[in-house]
Amino acid sequence: MQLPLRYRFLQFLIGIRDWTIAQLIRLSLWIIRLIPLKYAAIMFERFARWLGPKIWRHKVVMENLAIAFPEKSIEERNKLASDSWAQMARTLLEYIYLDEIFNLEVEMEESETIEIVNGEAFQKLRDDGLPAILFTGHIANFELLPMVSAKFGLQILSMYRRPNNKYAASQVAESRKGFDKNLVASGAMASFHLMSALERGEHVGLLVDQKFRRGINIPFFGKDAKTNPLLAKLARRYDCPVHGARSVRLPDGRFRLEITDELVLPRDKNGDVDIKGTTELVTNVVEGWVREYPEQWLWMHRRWG
């Protein structure tokens, strides 16, 4: 059935708008890339520290920080908020310089920008022939995790949110070139793709630190937060190893990537993986990461309420 003319015309106008925005973004990125990363990062961070407190999302940041750190003074929370805006800007900027930060042609042992902790776990997951689940959070530059894993020969199928602007989406895909085949867009069918991967004995990656409206209440910084139990359900169904992995931003444009040993998951009286207990365990791991480097977490989304 053909849409009415006015709707087709509206779609045409939206297409022109999205294409124009995407081209402006492409031009801006090309100009920025002419600047060395070190100096571009300083510019982005300063601009974000100035702009962040002026937009409505800053209220969300401050509310979240008050929930997480009631013992901190308002001055301390303001500093954390400023640092968080700077970190987010730096992460966005790094999309443009991914090939410089992470050179796929260089062996990990020779990398000057990325330090690996517990790399043996990557190798074990690669070689044991078992399916596994790796989880992380929106900490530092989490985009590096699938790239490093691929460098170890460990392919991880991960969910991501596709930008609404299809032209901008193609630019994001270009920045992820080299591991884009291991990404599945979030949506109704995403969990089935993850299940299929585990059934084939492959590995999947999940971001577990955002609010999920249909989730279960799990304490996060002492206050219940709606949390997605998908990881626990997959672990229960496939009885497979679960590891945490995180990126930590270091001084001088460097990173440390860490992977935990296999977590010991709580079980019910029948010996099956306990859904709520496992979700609590994973959430506690993420909370520990955030407490250690609070300025590196994405405080801009509503985690509670």
Secondary structure, 3 states (H helix, E strand, C coil): CCCCHHHHHHHHHHHHHHHHHHHHHHHHHHHHHCCCHHHHHHHHHHHHHHHHHHCCHHHHHHHHHHHHCCCCCHHHHHHHHHHHHHHHHHHHHHCCCHHHHCCCCCCHHHCCCEEEECHHHHHHHHHCCCCEEEEECCECCCCHHHHHHHHCCCCEEEEECCCCCHHHHHHHHHHCCCCHHHEEECCCCHHHHHHHHHHCCCEEEEECCCCCCCCEEEEECCEEEEECCHHHHHHHHHCCCEEEEEEEEEHHHEEEEEECCCCCCCECCCCCECHHHHHHHHHHHHHHHHHHCHHHECCCCCCCC
